[in-house]
Amino acid sequence: MKKMLMGAAAAALMAGQAFAGGHGEITVGYFLEWPMPFQYAKVNGTYDEALGMKVNWVAFDTGTAMSAAMASGDVQLSVSQGVPPFVVATSAGQDLQIVDVAVSYSENDNCVVNAALEIDKSSADELAGKKVAVPLGTAAHYGFLKQMSHFGVELSSLTVVDMAPAEGQAALAQGAVDMACGWGGALRRMKESGNVLLTGAEKEELGILVFDVTTGPSNYIAENADVVAKFLEVTADANAQWADGNPDDMLQAIAKDAGMSPEDTASTLATFVFPTVEDQLAAKWLGGGAQEFMKGVADVFVEAGSIDASKASYEDNVNVGPLGTANAM
């Protein structure tokens, strides 16, 4: 696993930091089947209007792919990148920064055991010797490692296959793997084939926080702080509009853009929390909590042999400047 993760991170880093800024356009990464209020502003062209430039949107299936795209200069910002893939990239030397907390979702990232095995939290030790589909270097990977540690299941006893959530879901449904980990629409479909070991609340009690962040290359953020601030302002406004009452026109637009039914979109959004800008700037999140959490994630990955080493601190990988500016707009 470590060889695959570090190889991907190194390849991304070697791709260079050639940015597309300054050409009247910006490219932003996001996930399909991951519905969020920002997509209402996305489809209505609100970002283009606020930034005064064309915003190109490109969909990814993992946060590790987002890191690679930002390293190559193909993407300037990534919305809702998982903290673990961000930690993997920055631990390998990629110069990325977090600019906001996109969403918290402990109920929407998990591992599902094939129903035929009849394994639950009381019999999790029976997972030894089983095959597991895990998107390496992601929030799901971190949650998987923490759950296996909690249940005392030795990683060496498992066959871990690197699969994006949709691939893992298909493999679980076909019986090709015994457990699969993922998020969003893929997780919802995984549950049709099995059961989770721990609920979101139970994971949080173990310190398994699950949240995504908006990220970008440090150089781009420094050179385009005003653009980033305006982008974050539009995002915050969309979140506030959704929080005011979940309007149906927003739901319909978000569902269509996410490639989901309105019913599934509403169900998924019900498990999401979108912190306000004020909350994000407080100690729990970007005021220190996120930095400490990243160090914890990195140390878990080091202990599991997934990465070679963690950084002494991840404080430099958080930049609240643009968010503070957005808050004052």
C-alpha positions in Angstrom: 0.0 0.0 0.0 2.8 2.4 0.9 4.5 1.9 -2.4 1.3 2.7 -4.3 0.5 5.8 -2.2 4.0 7.3 -2.2 4.4 6.5 -5.9 1.3 8.4 -6.8 2.3 11.3 -4.6 5.8 11.4 -6.0 4.5 11.3 -9.6 2.1 14.2 -8.8 4.9 16.2 -7.2 7.2 15.6 -10.2 4.6 16.9 -12.5 5.5 20.4 -11.4 3.6 23.4 -10.3 2.6 25.0 -13.7 -0.5 26.9 -13.0 -3.2 28.1 -15.4 -4.1 31.2 -13.4 -3.9 34.6 -15.1 -5.6 33.4 -18.3 -9.1 34.4 -17.4 -10.0 30.9 -16.4 -9.8 28.6 -13.4 -10.4 24.9 -13.2 -12.0 23.4 -10.1 -12.2 19.7 -9.1 -15.3 18.2 -7.4 -17.0 14.8 -7.0 -20.1 13.4 -8.7 -22.6 11.7 -6.5 -21.5 14.0 -3.7 -24.3 16.6 -3.6 -23.4 20.0 -2.0 -25.0 23.4 -2.0 -22.2 24.9 -4.0 -23.5 23.0 -7.1 -26.5 25.3 -7.2 -24.1 28.2 -7.7 -22.1 26.1 -10.1 -25.0 25.4 -12.5 -26.3 29.0 -12.3 -22.9 30.5 -13.2 -22.7 32.4 -9.9 -19.0 31.6 -9.6 -18.2 32.8 -13.1 -20.0 36.1 -12.3 -18.4 36.6 -8.9 -14.9 35.8 -10.1 -15.2 37.6 -13.4 -13.7 34.6 -15.2 -14.7 31.3 -16.7 -14.8 28.5 -14.1 -14.2 25.0 -15.6 -15.4 22.1 -13.5 -13.8 18.6 -13.7 -15.1 15.5 -11.8 -12.8 13.1 -9.9 -13.4 9.8 -8.2 -10.8 10.1 -5.5 -9.0 12.8 -3.6 -5.6 11.3 -4.5 -6.5 12.1 -8.2 -7.3 15.7 -7.2 -3.8 16.0 -5.6 -2.2 14.8 -8.8 -4.2 17.2 -10.9 -3.3 20.2 -8.7 0.4 19.2 -8.8 0.3 19.1 -12.6 -1.4 22.5 -12.8 -4.5 21.1 -14.4 -6.6 22.1 -11.4 -6.3 25.2 -9.2 -8.8 24.4 -6.5 -10.5 21.2 -5.3 -13.8 21.3 -3.5 -14.4 18.6 -0.9 -11.1 16.9 -1.0 -10.8 14.4 1.8 -8.3 15.2 4.6 -6.4 11.9 4.3 -5.4 12.3 0.6 -4.5 15.8 1.4 -2.2 14.6 4.2 -0.7 11.9 2.0 0.2 14.5 -0.6 1.6 17.1 1.8 3.5 14.5 3.7 5.2 13.6 0.5 6.2 17.2 -0.1 3.4 18.6 -2.3 2.8 22.2 -1.4 -0.9 22.4 -0.9 -3.1 24.4 1.5 -6.6 24.1 3.0 -8.7 27.2 2.6 -12.0 26.1 4.1 -13.9 23.2 5.6 -16.3 22.0 2.9 -18.4 19.4 4.7 -18.5 17.1 7.8 -20.0 13.7 7.2 -19.3 10.9 9.7 -22.4 9.0 8.5 -21.5 9.2 4.8 -18.1 7.5 4.8 -17.8 3.9 5.9 -16.9 0.3 5.3 -19.6 -2.4 4.4 -19.2 -6.1 5.1 -20.8 -8.6 2.7 -24.2 -9.7 4.2 -23.4 -13.3 3.5 -20.6 -13.3 6.1 -23.0 -12.2 8.9 -20.2 -10.2 10.5 -21.0 -7.3 12.7 -19.1 -5.3 15.4 -19.4 -8.2 17.9 -17.7 -10.6 15.5 -15.3 -8.3 13.6 -12.3 -10.5 14.3 -13.8 -12.9 11.7 -12.6 -10.4 9.0 -9.1 -11.9 9.3 -8.1 -13.5 6.0 -10.7 -11.6 4.1 -10.4 -9.4 1.0 -11.2 -5.7 1.3 -11.6 -3.0 -1.3 -10.3 0.3 -0.1 -9.6 3.6 -2.0 -6.0 4.1 -0.6 -5.0 7.5 0.7 -8.6 8.7 1.2 -10.8 9.4 4.2 -12.3 5.9 3.7 -8.8 4.4 4.0 -8.1 6.3 7.3 -11.5 5.2 8.7 -10.7 1.6 7.6 -7.4 1.7 9.4 -8.9 3.1 12.6 -11.7 0.6 12.6 -9.4 -2.4 12.1 -7.2 -1.1 14.9 -10.3 -0.7 17.2 -11.4 -4.3 16.5 -7.9 -5.7 16.7 -7.8 -7.0 13.2 -4.2 -7.3 11.9 -3.8 -5.5 8.6 -1.3 -8.3 7.6 -4.2 -10.8 7.8 -6.2 -8.9 5.2 -5.9 -8.7 1.4 -6.4 -5.0 0.7 -7.2 -4.0 -2.9 -7.0 -0.4 -4.0 -10.4 0.4 -5.6 -12.3 3.6 -6.1 -15.7 3.5 -4.2 -17.7 2.7 -7.3 -15.4 -0.1 -8.2 -15.4 -1.4 -4.6 -19.2 -1.4 -4.6 -19.4 -3.4 -7.8 -16.9 -5.9 -6.4 -18.8 -6.3 -3.2 -22.1 -6.8 -5.1 -20.4 -9.5 -7.2 -18.9 -11.2 -4.2 -15.4 -10.5 -5.4 -14.5 -8.8 -2.1 -15.7 -9.4 1.4 -15.8 -5.8 2.5 -15.6 -2.5 0.7 -15.1 1.1 1.9 -16.3 4.3 0.3 -18.6 7.3 0.4 -21.6 8.9 -1.3 -23.6 7.1 -3.8 -21.3 4.2 -3.9 -21.6 3.7 -0.1 -25.4 3.9 -0.4 -25.3 1.1 -3.0 -22.8 -0.9 -0.9 -25.3 -1.1 1.9 -27.6 -3.0 -0.4 -25.1 -5.8 -0.2 -24.1 -5.7 3.4 -23.8 -3.9 6.7 -21.6 -1.3 8.4 -19.6 -2.3 11.5 -19.9 1.1 13.2 -22.4 4.0 12.8 -21.2 7.5 12.3 -21.8 8.4 15.9 -19.9 5.3 17.1 -16.9 6.3 14.8 -16.9 9.8 16.2 -16.7 8.4 19.8 -13.5 6.7 18.7 -12.1 9.9 17.3 -12.7 9.0 13.6 -13.8 12.4 12.3 -14.7 12.6 8.7 -14.6 15.9 6.9 -13.6 17.4 3.6 -11.8 20.6 2.7 -11.3 23.0 -0.2 -7.7 22.9 -1.2 -5.3 24.4 -3.7 -1.6 24.8 -4.4 0.0 27.3 -2.1 1.5 29.3 -4.9 -1.8 29.7 -6.6 -3.5 30.8 -3.4 -0.8 33.3 -2.6 -0.9 34.8 -6.1 -4.7 34.8 -6.4 -5.9 35.4 -2.9 -8.8 37.7 -4.1 -10.0 35.0 -6.5 -10.0 32.4 -3.8 -11.8 34.7 -1.3 -14.5 35.4 -3.9 -14.9 31.7 -4.6 -15.2 30.9 -0.9 -17.8 33.7 -0.5 -20.0 32.2 -3.2 -19.7 28.7 -1.5 -20.6 30.2 1.9 -23.6 32.0 0.5 -24.8 28.8 -1.1 -24.4 26.9 2.1 -26.3 29.6 4.0 -29.1 29.5 1.4 -29.4 25.8 1.8 -29.4 26.1 5.6 -32.3 28.6 5.4 -34.8 25.9 4.4 -33.5 23.4 1.8 -35.4 25.0 -1.1 -36.7 22.6 -3.7 -35.2 24.5 -6.6 -31.8 24.1 -5.0 -32.4 20.4 -4.4 -33.4 19.8 -8.0 -30.4 21.6 -9.4 -28.0 19.9 -7.1 -29.4 16.5 -7.8 -29.1 17.0 -11.6 -25.5 18.2 -11.3 -24.6 15.4 -8.9 -26.1 12.8 -11.3 -28.5 11.6 -8.6 -32.2 11.4 -8.0 -33.8 14.1 -5.9 -34.7 11.5 -3.3 -31.2 10.2 -3.0 -29.8 13.7 -3.0 -32.0 14.7 -0.1 -31.1 11.6 1.8 -27.4 12.2 1.3 -27.6 15.9 2.2 -29.4 15.0 5.4 -26.2 13.3 6.6 -24.0 16.4 5.8 -23.1 19.3 8.0 -21.8 22.5 6.4 -20.0 24.6 9.0 -20.5 28.4 8.8 -17.5 30.6 8.0 -17.4 31.7 11.7 -17.4 28.1 12.8 -14.7 27.2 10.4 -12.4 29.9 11.7 -12.9 28.8 15.3 -10.7 26.4 17.3 -12.6 23.2 16.4 -11.8 23.5 12.7 -9.2 25.8 11.1 -8.3 27.6 14.3 -6.2 24.5 15.3 -8.4 21.4 15.3 -7.9 20.5 11.7 -4.1 20.9 12.0 -4.0 18.6 15.0 -6.3 16.1 13.2 -4.0 16.0 10.2 -1.0 15.2 12.3 -3.0 12.4 13.8 -4.0 11.0 10.4 -0.4 11.2 9.2 0.8 9.3 12.3 -1.8 6.6 11.8 -0.7 6.2 8.1 3.0 6.0 9.2 2.2 3.3 11.8 0.2 1.4 9.2 3.2 1.6 6.8 1.1 3.6 4.2 3.5 6.5 4.1 7.2 6.8 5.1 6.9 9.8 7.5 4.7 12.5 8.7 5.5 16.2 9.0 6.3 17.7 12.3 3.4 20.0 11.9 0.7 20.7 9.3 0.0 24.3 10.4 1.6 25.7 7.2 -0.9 23.7 5.2 -3.8 25.7 6.4 -4.4 29.3 5.0 -7.3 31.1 6.6 -6.5 34.4 4.8 -8.9 34.1 1.9 -11.7 32.8 4.2 -11.2 35.7 6.5 -11.5 38.0 3.6 -14.6 36.2 2.4 -16.1 36.6 5.8 -15.7 40.4 5.6 -17.2 40.7 2.2 
